[in-house]
Amino acid sequence: MNAKALALLLATLLLSGCDDKADEEKGFAGLADDASSYAQVTPGTPLMFPRDHGAHNDFRIEWWYVTANLKDADGQSFGVQWTLFRNALPRSGAASQDNHGWNNRNLWMGHAAVTSADEHYAAERYARGGVGQAGVTLAPLTAWIDDWALASHASVENPLTDMQLQARGPQFGYTLRLTSSKPLVLQGQNGFSQKSDQGQASYYYSQPFFQAEGSLEIDGKTYRVSGPAWLDREWSSQPLTENQTGWDWFSLHLAGGADVMLYRMRQKDGEPYLTGTWINADGSTEPLAAHDIELVAQDTTQVEGRDMPTQWSVRIPRKGVDVSVEALNPYAWMNLQIPYWEGPVKVSGSQQGEGYLEMTGY
């Protein structure tokens, strides 16, 4: 999961020109608000490609999200994040069927960030749909907002085999080539990813096997970098309950070749909703239920007045995993319109590795 929906709620208010006070939000970031005017996520719906690489305009929220764990020739570690968010305004009768120009229902927002052990920089951009400033095309697959872009250089049928990623902020920039010959991964039950015991869900798939290579700039200095990267694609209309307050999301690359996705949806009352996916090196997957996972915060860091858990114990006993997951930079705070924590992590213990952690709602 990501802070995408939270930031998109703000984008809705800023970009739609709404002057009235919004109705009280239900659940975290309003993601439990009524979604009857949008398409619904249902189990058993097959994902279809290349179609589902593109936008799903009948759903309320959606994102194209990339993280990368990178090193330069001297072994110095960096993290990169790039996300394009789409949010659809509610339908309001027959006029809403006109999706051209300023009648377009989509609002777009981009987040980009870089992290080193000593620095963390983030930037964001906003756009209305229908005016050529942001969007997603399928032939070729390109997701963009202004000059930030995730663009395929491969065939329309297999666009994720070769992509280019680029973004720039006031103190950073990057251009990376992302390549993979391995299959994408359907999260949850064949792409149906449940978020609560009440049945809220999203459609969710990943490409965790990207290898990234390119250049990264921080504070005017350029580095040649390479390392593993991870793409997440998710869309829904009402993924959370009123009781859910935020989430802790992990994507881990283990040295043995396997990858792991875990998320913990925190609740006002009751135990968190915990689930995940074990991804074998060949791309085959095994679901991880709550009883398979032990996820415990071990240490916190004071960040912008919040106690952020920046070191975790992660155990998956049936896989022999007993590791510590620790932030490369504990102060990887996304100081944007709606702030949250997101940054690269180091894995040590029964296995070595690296990955990314996102924490919202603290």
ROMIMI-686755 format. One record per residue (C-alpha): z, y, x; chain; residue in one letter. Coordinates in steps of 0.02 Angstrom, whole numbers, plus 50000, padded with zeros to 5 digits. Each point is the difference from the previous one (the first is absolute). Layout:
<recs>
Z | Y | X | A | a
...
</recs>
This chain:
<recs>
50000 | 50000 | 50000 | A | m
49979 | 50182 | 50045 | A | n
50061 | 50175 | 49955 | A | a
49826 | 50028 | 49932 | A | k
50050 | 50007 | 49817 | A | a
50141 | 50121 | 50033 | A | l
49888 | 50122 | 50091 | A | a
49863 | 49977 | 49871 | A | l
50117 | 50054 | 49862 | A | l
50020 | 50164 | 50093 | A | l
49812 | 50010 | 50025 | A | a
49977 | 49983 | 49812 | A | t
50109 | 50153 | 49970 | A | l
49926 | 50104 | 50140 | A | l
49817 | 49962 | 49971 | A | l
49989 | 49991 | 49812 | A | s
50060 | 50178 | 49980 | A | g
50140 | 49946 | 49885 | A | c
50119 | 50145 | 49961 | A | d
50116 | 49907 | 49881 | A | d
50151 | 49905 | 50061 | A | k
49957 | 49816 | 50017 | A | a
50088 | 49874 | 49888 | A | d
50149 | 49915 | 50080 | A | e
49940 | 49864 | 50115 | A | e
50045 | 49820 | 49965 | A | k
50042 | 49892 | 50149 | A | g
49958 | 50041 | 50180 | A | f
49866 | 50136 | 50010 | A | a
49960 | 49981 | 49816 | A | g
49921 | 49829 | 50029 | A | l
50085 | 49930 | 49847 | A | a
49924 | 50134 | 49888 | A | d
49897 | 49943 | 49852 | A | d
49829 | 49938 | 50059 | A | a
49922 | 49955 | 49832 | A | s
49850 | 50113 | 50031 | A | s
49956 | 49908 | 50162 | A | y
49937 | 49826 | 50043 | A | a
50133 | 49866 | 50022 | A | q
50032 | 49875 | 50139 | A | v
49994 | 49822 | 49934 | A | t
50030 | 49834 | 50088 | A | p
49851 | 49886 | 50025 | A | g
49874 | 50141 | 50020 | A | t
49891 | 49954 | 50150 | A | p
49967 | 50133 | 50132 | A | l
49815 | 50019 | 50037 | A | m
49922 | 50065 | 50160 | A | f
49921 | 50113 | 50054 | A | p
50035 | 50083 | 49831 | A | r
50189 | 50007 | 50021 | A | d
49988 | 50093 | 50165 | A | h
49951 | 50151 | 49894 | A | g
50095 | 50108 | 49876 | A | a
50073 | 49937 | 49837 | A | h
49993 | 50156 | 49895 | A | n
50078 | 49924 | 49843 | A | d
50165 | 49969 | 50092 | A | f
50126 | 50139 | 50031 | A | r
50036 | 49979 | 50186 | A | i
49911 | 49926 | 50151 | A | e
49996 | 50011 | 50189 | A | w
49904 | 49956 | 50159 | A | w
50131 | 49985 | 50136 | A | y
49988 | 49961 | 50187 | A | v
50133 | 49983 | 50134 | A | t
49972 | 49956 | 50183 | A | a
50115 | 49950 | 50143 | A | n
49916 | 50064 | 50158 | A | l
50027 | 50001 | 50188 | A | k
49916 | 50095 | 50140 | A | d
49954 | 49931 | 50172 | A | a
50178 | 50032 | 50063 | A | d
50078 | 49904 | 49857 | A | g
50064 | 50154 | 49908 | A | q
50020 | 49964 | 49814 | A | s
49933 | 50104 | 49855 | A | f
49984 | 49984 | 49812 | A | g
49865 | 50067 | 49886 | A | v
50000 | 50018 | 49810 | A | q
49856 | 50050 | 49885 | A | w
50006 | 49997 | 49810 | A | t
49886 | 50059 | 49860 | A | l
50081 | 50006 | 49829 | A | f
49913 | 50012 | 49831 | A | r
50093 | 50050 | 49842 | A | n
49919 | 50008 | 49827 | A | a
50052 | 50128 | 49871 | A | l
50030 | 49930 | 49824 | A | p
49854 | 49981 | 49883 | A | r
49999 | 50129 | 49860 | A | s
49867 | 49948 | 49876 | A | g
49810 | 49992 | 50007 | A | a
49987 | 50147 | 50120 | A | a
50086 | 49896 | 50135 | A | s
49846 | 49887 | 50008 | A | q
49908 | 50141 | 50089 | A | d
50045 | 49964 | 50182 | A | n
49886 | 50128 | 50084 | A | h
50050 | 50154 | 50099 | A | g
50166 | 50078 | 49951 | A | w
50013 | 49880 | 49852 | A | n
50032 | 49859 | 50124 | A | n
50172 | 49922 | 49964 | A | r
50036 | 49952 | 50180 | A | n
50117 | 50092 | 50118 | A | l
49997 | 49955 | 50185 | A | w
50122 | 50018 | 50142 | A | m
49996 | 49948 | 50183 | A | g
50143 | 49964 | 50120 | A | h
49976 | 49980 | 50188 | A | a
50128 | 49978 | 50137 | A | a
50025 | 49949 | 50181 | A | v
50161 | 49939 | 50080 | A | t
50057 | 49973 | 50179 | A | s
50174 | 49961 | 50065 | A | a
50032 | 50188 | 50015 | A | d
49889 | 50085 | 49870 | A | e
49949 | 49980 | 49818 | A | h
49870 | 50111 | 49916 | A | y
49935 | 49991 | 49822 | A | a
49876 | 50097 | 49894 | A | a
49936 | 49995 | 49820 | A | e
49850 | 50060 | 49899 | A | r
49962 | 50017 | 49814 | A | y
49839 | 50001 | 49899 | A | a
49935 | 49992 | 49822 | A | r
49873 | 49865 | 49961 | A | g
49820 | 50033 | 49948 | A | g
49965 | 50145 | 50119 | A | v
49955 | 49904 | 50159 | A | g
50159 | 50035 | 50097 | A | q
50072 | 49824 | 49989 | A | a
49956 | 49830 | 49932 | A | g
49948 | 49821 | 50034 | A | v
49825 | 49926 | 50007 | A | t
49948 | 49817 | 50016 | A | l
49831 | 50010 | 50084 | A | a
50057 | 50022 | 50135 | A | p
50186 | 49985 | 49969 | A | l
50073 | 50170 | 50040 | A | t
50167 | 50074 | 49948 | A | a
50019 | 50182 | 50046 | A | w
50087 | 50165 | 49970 | A | i
49921 | 50147 | 50091 | A | d
49964 | 49937 | 50177 | A | d
50130 | 49862 | 49995 | A | w
49910 | 49836 | 49971 | A | a
50006 | 49811 | 50000 | A | l
49817 | 49949 | 50010 | A | a
49914 | 49832 | 50018 | A | s
49861 | 49969 | 50126 | A | h
49971 | 49823 | 49937 | A | a
49904 | 49925 | 49854 | A | s
50038 | 50043 | 49820 | A | v
50050 | 49818 | 49971 | A | e
50125 | 49996 | 50145 | A | n
50052 | 50180 | 50031 | A | p
50169 | 49961 | 50078 | A | l
49927 | 49916 | 50154 | A | t
49964 | 50166 | 50086 | A | d
50076 | 50168 | 49950 | A | m
50038 | 50169 | 50075 | A | q
50159 | 50096 | 49964 | A | l
50027 | 50185 | 50037 | A | q
50119 | 50141 | 49961 | A | a
50067 | 50158 | 50080 | A | r
50153 | 50109 | 49978 | A | g
50065 | 50155 | 50091 | A | p
50081 | 49900 | 50141 | A | q
49907 | 49834 | 49996 | A | f
49837 | 49911 | 49968 | A | g
49924 | 49827 | 50013 | A | y
49836 | 49906 | 49987 | A | t
50013 | 49811 | 49994 | A | l
49879 | 49857 | 49978 | A | r
50072 | 49858 | 49894 | A | l
49920 | 49827 | 50010 | A | t
50043 | 49828 | 49932 | A | s
49911 | 49835 | 49972 | A | s
50141 | 49926 | 49897 | A | k
50013 | 49996 | 49809 | A | p
50097 | 50127 | 49899 | A | l
50164 | 49946 | 49922 | A | v
50044 | 49999 | 49815 | A | l
50183 | 50046 | 49979 | A | q
50112 | 49922 | 49868 | A | g
49913 | 49876 | 49886 | A | q
49816 | 50020 | 50044 | A | n
50017 | 50188 | 50006 | A | g
50124 | 50020 | 49856 | A | f
50154 | 50074 | 50085 | A | s
50157 | 50004 | 49892 | A | q
50123 | 50143 | 50029 | A | k
50144 | 49958 | 49884 | A | s
50080 | 49861 | 49897 | A | d
49935 | 50092 | 49846 | A | q
49820 | 49966 | 50052 | A | g
49941 | 50167 | 50070 | A | q
49860 | 49969 | 50125 | A | a
49852 | 50063 | 50098 | A | s
49838 | 49928 | 50065 | A | y
50024 | 49987 | 50189 | A | y
49900 | 49936 | 50148 | A | y
50007 | 50030 | 50188 | A | s
49900 | 49983 | 50160 | A | q
50140 | 49970 | 50127 | A | p
49885 | 49937 | 50138 | A | f
49915 | 50160 | 50056 | A | f
49990 | 50036 | 50186 | A | q
49997 | 50186 | 50034 | A | a
49927 | 50089 | 50151 | A | e
49966 | 50183 | 50032 | A | g
50080 | 50166 | 50045 | A | s
50159 | 50085 | 49945 | A | l
50054 | 50179 | 50037 | A | e
50178 | 50067 | 49997 | A | i
50046 | 50177 | 50053 | A | d
49832 | 50025 | 50086 | A | g
50006 | 49839 | 50103 | A | k
49874 | 49861 | 49964 | A | t
50038 | 49814 | 50018 | A | y
49884 | 49849 | 49993 | A | r
50089 | 49876 | 49889 | A | v
49982 | 49828 | 49921 | A | s
50101 | 49879 | 49894 | A | g
50018 | 49916 | 49830 | A | p
49971 | 50095 | 49838 | A | a
50035 | 49961 | 49817 | A | w
49908 | 50057 | 49842 | A | l
50086 | 49996 | 49829 | A | d
49911 | 50026 | 49835 | A | r
50099 | 50014 | 49840 | A | e
49973 | 50066 | 49823 | A | w
50102 | 50001 | 49840 | A | s
50050 | 50106 | 49850 | A | s
50186 | 49963 | 49977 | A | q
50064 | 49898 | 50148 | A | p
50187 | 50038 | 49992 | A | l
50146 | 49998 | 49880 | A | t
50116 | 50144 | 49954 | A | e
50137 | 49914 | 50100 | A | n
49907 | 49999 | 50167 | A | q
50046 | 50140 | 50121 | A | t
49890 | 49969 | 50152 | A | g
49939 | 49868 | 50121 | A | w
50005 | 49933 | 50177 | A | d
49830 | 49928 | 50054 | A | w
49962 | 49903 | 50159 | A | f
49836 | 49943 | 50078 | A | s
50032 | 49896 | 50156 | A | l
49881 | 49928 | 50131 | A | h
50086 | 49853 | 50086 | A | l
49953 | 49946 | 50176 | A | a
49967 | 49822 | 49942 | A | g
49852 | 50060 | 49897 | A | g
50078 | 50008 | 49827 | A | a
50025 | 50160 | 49900 | A | d
50134 | 50038 | 49871 | A | v
50006 | 50121 | 49853 | A | m
50170 | 50032 | 49919 | A | l
50059 | 50125 | 49872 | A | y
50169 | 50035 | 49923 | A | r
50004 | 50102 | 49839 | A | m
50172 | 50080 | 49988 | A | r
50081 | 50019 | 49829 | A | q
50133 | 50110 | 49922 | A | k
50084 | 49844 | 49932 | A | d
49988 | 49823 | 50064 | A | g
49927 | 49920 | 50154 | A | e
49837 | 50065 | 50076 | A | p
49838 | 49913 | 49953 | A | y
49945 | 49914 | 50161 | A | l
49837 | 49911 | 50035 | A | t
49867 | 49980 | 50133 | A | g
49855 | 49903 | 50075 | A | t
49989 | 49890 | 50155 | A | w
49824 | 50018 | 50072 | A | i
49943 | 49863 | 50118 | A | n
49887 | 50039 | 50148 | A | a
49849 | 49926 | 49908 | A | d
50028 | 50114 | 49849 | A | g
50078 | 49871 | 49885 | A | s
50158 | 50059 | 49913 | A | t
50167 | 49937 | 49935 | A | e
50102 | 50101 | 49874 | A | p
50177 | 50047 | 50049 | A | l
50127 | 50007 | 49859 | A | a
50168 | 50089 | 50006 | A | a
50090 | 49840 | 50050 | A | h
49884 | 49982 | 50152 | A | d
50045 | 50172 | 50072 | A | i
50157 | 50076 | 50073 | A | e
49976 | 50186 | 50026 | A | l
50152 | 50100 | 50057 | A | v
50013 | 50177 | 50070 | A | a
50092 | 49995 | 50167 | A | q
50006 | 50181 | 50057 | A | d
49961 | 50173 | 49930 | A | t
49940 | 50166 | 50069 | A | t
50039 | 50171 | 49928 | A | q
49829 | 50072 | 49957 | A | v
49987 | 50163 | 49903 | A | e
50173 | 49973 | 49927 | A | g
49965 | 49821 | 49947 | A | r
50068 | 49837 | 50069 | A | d
49839 | 49905 | 50033 | A | m
50012 | 49814 | 50045 | A | p
49895 | 49997 | 50159 | A | t
50052 | 49828 | 50062 | A | q
49991 | 49843 | 49893 | A | w
50037 | 49815 | 50013 | A | s
49858 | 49897 | 49927 | A | v
50022 | 49812 | 49977 | A | r
49876 | 49877 | 49924 | A | i
50091 | 49837 | 50036 | A | p
49864 | 49879 | 49945 | A | r
49881 | 50084 | 50122 | A | k
50126 | 50007 | 50142 | A | g
49999 | 50190 | 49999 | A | v
50161 | 50088 | 50050 | A | d
49955 | 50172 | 50068 | A | v
50057 | 50178 | 50020 | A | s
49879 | 50134 | 49937 | A | v
50033 | 50170 | 50081 | A | e
49912 | 50167 | 49983 | A | a
49898 | 50058 | 50151 | A | l
50053 | 50176 | 49952 | A | n
50148 | 50009 | 49878 | A | p
49948 | 50178 | 49952 | A | y
49829 | 49954 | 49928 | A | a
50028 | 50111 | 49849 | A | w
49849 | 50047 | 49895 | A | m
50049 | 50181 | 49972 | A | n
49871 | 50032 | 49864 | A | l
50010 | 50068 | 49823 | A | q
50090 | 49841 | 49951 | A | i
50086 | 49932 | 50156 | A | p
50028 | 49819 | 50049 | A | y
50022 | 49894 | 50157 | A | w
49855 | 49904 | 50076 | A | e
49970 | 49941 | 50177 | A | g
49964 | 49858 | 50122 | A | p
50132 | 49868 | 50037 | A | v
50036 | 49876 | 50140 | A | k
50042 | 49817 | 49964 | A | v
50115 | 49898 | 50114 | A | s
50100 | 49840 | 49987 | A | g
49930 | 49829 | 49957 | A | s
49827 | 50080 | 50008 | A | q
49932 | 50158 | 50077 | A | q
49885 | 50117 | 49907 | A | g
49969 | 50171 | 49925 | A | e
49959 | 50076 | 49834 | A | g
50036 | 50141 | 49877 | A | y
50144 | 50048 | 49886 | A | l
49999 | 50118 | 49851 | A | e
50156 | 50056 | 49907 | A | m
50001 | 50108 | 49844 | A | t
50130 | 50064 | 49877 | A | g
50143 | 50033 | 50123 | A | y
</recs>
